[in-house]
Every structure is written in structure tokens, then in C-alpha cells.
């Protein structure tokens, strides 16, 4: 997915400053349920399965990044 998630689960085009290799496009990141999201316009959170359940915003990045669909 090239866009970014809104907290309500919909998507929108990613701003130019957002990295393509971000948590929101990583195979290890899964968006948290709507009731666990911060207030609207503060970003969208998810849990990383590679980093022991670490919670991160979809626009963050780390050295464990693996693009969805890479199969790695």
C-alpha cells in the first residue's frame, strides 16, 4: 500500500515527507484496533511482531523493515 491509514481504517495518499520503507508498509506491522488509536490527526499506531510487540506509528522506520510481499 502506497498510502497511509487514517485512524478510522480508511486510507489517504501519503505526504511527500513520508518514507516508502515505513512501519505502515512493513510485513511485521499490524494496525491496532480503532479503540486503541490516539485521537484523530495524531497518527495511526500498530504493533510490530519483529520487535517483541513494540507499538509504533505507521510513519516510523527501523532496521528490521521488510516490505510486504517480499516473503523475507
Rosetta silent file (secondary structure, phi, psi, omega in degrees, C-alpha in Angstrom):
SEQUENCE: XXXXXXXXXXXXXXXXXXXXXXXXXXXXXXXXXXXXXXXXXXXXXXXXXXXXXXXXXXXXXXXXXXXXXXXX
SCORE:     score description
SCORE:     0.000 S_00000001
   1 L     0.000  129.208 -178.933    0.000    0.000    0.000 S_00000001
   2 L   -89.313  -19.463 -179.789    1.401    3.395   -1.007 S_00000001
   3 L   -86.133 -172.016  176.058   -0.992    5.474    1.079 S_00000001
   4 E  -122.920  155.920 -179.387   -1.271    5.841    4.812 S_00000001
   5 E   -82.726  141.200  166.475   -4.010    4.726    7.190 S_00000001
   6 L   -88.043  160.995 -178.242   -6.392    7.113    8.920 S_00000001
   7 L   -63.146  -22.690  179.179   -7.320    6.128   12.478 S_00000001
   8 L   -83.386    0.131  178.169  -10.776    5.060   11.262 S_00000001
   9 L    99.507  -15.094  176.222   -9.216    2.455    8.943 S_00000001
  10 L   -73.425  172.104 -179.961   -9.636    4.377    5.686 S_00000001
  11 E  -124.526  160.719  174.970   -6.584    5.353    3.640 S_00000001
  12 E  -146.550  166.646  179.921   -5.275    8.510    2.017 S_00000001
  13 L   -64.959  138.602  179.947   -2.321    9.465   -0.145 S_00000001
  14 L   -74.179  136.437  174.747    0.938    9.621    1.786 S_00000001
  15 L   -61.994  157.879 -177.341    2.521   13.080    2.104 S_00000001
  16 L   -61.196  -27.534 -177.662    5.822   13.539    0.253 S_00000001
  17 L   -76.134  -13.144 -176.668    7.812   13.574    3.529 S_00000001
  18 L   -78.954  128.228  178.882    6.712   10.012    4.454 S_00000001
  19 L   -66.423  143.915  175.000    9.321    7.327    3.737 S_00000001
  20 L   -71.379  -28.749  179.847    8.224    4.440    1.492 S_00000001
  21 L   -96.239   70.105 -175.608   10.061    1.994    3.822 S_00000001
  22 L  -118.427  167.120 -179.936    7.962    2.728    6.897 S_00000001
  23 H   -52.276  -41.230 -177.924    6.195    0.643    9.518 S_00000001
  24 H   -62.379  -16.212  177.384    2.867    1.015    7.707 S_00000001
  25 H  -113.090    7.787 -178.700    4.289   -0.895    4.693 S_00000001
  26 E   -88.993  142.593 -179.925    6.284   -3.467    6.715 S_00000001
  27 L   -67.014  -16.479 -177.857    5.189   -7.094    6.907 S_00000001
  28 L   -92.930   -8.393 -175.354    5.763   -7.065   10.685 S_00000001
  29 E  -100.817  131.626  176.891    3.490   -4.107   11.479 S_00000001
  30 E  -128.732  127.992 -178.157   -0.248   -4.518   12.115 S_00000001
  31 E   -60.550  134.959  176.471   -2.587   -1.601   12.748 S_00000001
  32 L   -71.336  156.505  177.744   -4.086   -1.538   16.233 S_00000001
  33 L   -59.648  156.505 -177.355   -7.902   -1.625   16.582 S_00000001
  34 H   -53.773  -38.798 -178.182   -9.762    1.688   16.333 S_00000001
  35 H   -72.425   -8.128  177.449  -10.410    1.804   20.094 S_00000001
  36 H  -107.089    5.958 -179.988   -6.634    1.679   20.774 S_00000001
  37 L   -85.173  152.565  175.047   -5.764    4.541   18.392 S_00000001
  38 L   -70.766  173.453  177.812   -4.833    8.053   19.564 S_00000001
  39 L   -55.182  154.591 -179.469   -7.197   10.961   18.836 S_00000001
  40 L   -51.725  146.803  178.427   -7.797   11.789   15.157 S_00000001
  41 L    69.820   12.368  176.058   -4.945   13.583   13.335 S_00000001
  42 L  -104.471   -2.046 -179.214   -2.313   12.346   15.811 S_00000001
  43 L   111.953  170.202 -179.267   -1.225    9.396   13.670 S_00000001
  44 L  -118.008  130.810 -178.118   -2.030    5.709   13.437 S_00000001
  45 E  -100.712  151.911  174.690   -0.453    3.130   15.732 S_00000001
  46 E  -148.115  172.286 -179.274    0.352   -0.509   15.134 S_00000001
  47 E  -111.279  135.341 -179.887    2.210   -3.369   16.777 S_00000001
  48 E   -96.562  120.717 -179.514    5.465   -4.784   15.413 S_00000001
  49 L   -77.134  -20.019  179.403    5.750   -8.562   15.581 S_00000001
  50 L   -84.199  -19.629 -176.083    9.528   -8.497   14.946 S_00000001
  51 L  -112.323   37.771  174.317   10.284   -6.154   17.822 S_00000001
  52 L    65.110   32.451  178.470    8.521   -8.019   20.616 S_00000001
  53 L    84.987   12.339  179.222    5.177   -6.290   20.251 S_00000001
  54 E   -54.615  136.135  178.320    6.663   -2.792   20.163 S_00000001
  55 E   -96.095  129.856 -176.994    3.996   -0.170   19.358 S_00000001
  56 E  -141.407  151.593  172.988    4.966    2.294   16.620 S_00000001
  57 E   -71.280  151.818 -177.245    3.362    4.911   14.421 S_00000001
  58 L   -64.410  -17.416 -179.074    2.910    3.872   10.789 S_00000001
  59 L   -92.873   -1.066  178.839    5.375    6.556    9.627 S_00000001
  60 L   -78.816  171.805 -177.864    8.277    5.242   11.741 S_00000001
  61 L  -149.092  148.684  173.418   11.112    3.061   10.403 S_00000001
  62 L  -146.399  175.040 -176.592   13.660    0.634   11.834 S_00000001
  63 L   -71.342  -10.569 -179.992   16.455   -1.676   10.684 S_00000001
  64 L   -90.042    5.651 -174.747   14.102   -4.705   10.758 S_00000001
  65 L   -57.250  131.783  173.351   11.973   -3.356    7.882 S_00000001
  66 L  -137.991  116.248 -177.827   10.755   -5.944    5.352 S_00000001
  67 E   -60.378  139.189  175.957    8.366   -4.748    2.657 S_00000001
  68 L   -58.537  135.579  179.880    5.041   -6.593    2.495 S_00000001
  69 L    92.784   -8.935  178.232    5.128   -9.131   -0.289 S_00000001
  70 L   -71.996  -26.963 -178.607    8.918   -9.645   -0.167 S_00000001
  71 L    72.779   16.966 -178.862    8.484  -13.025    1.507 S_00000001
  72 L   -99.163    0.000    0.000   11.544  -12.458    3.676 S_00000001
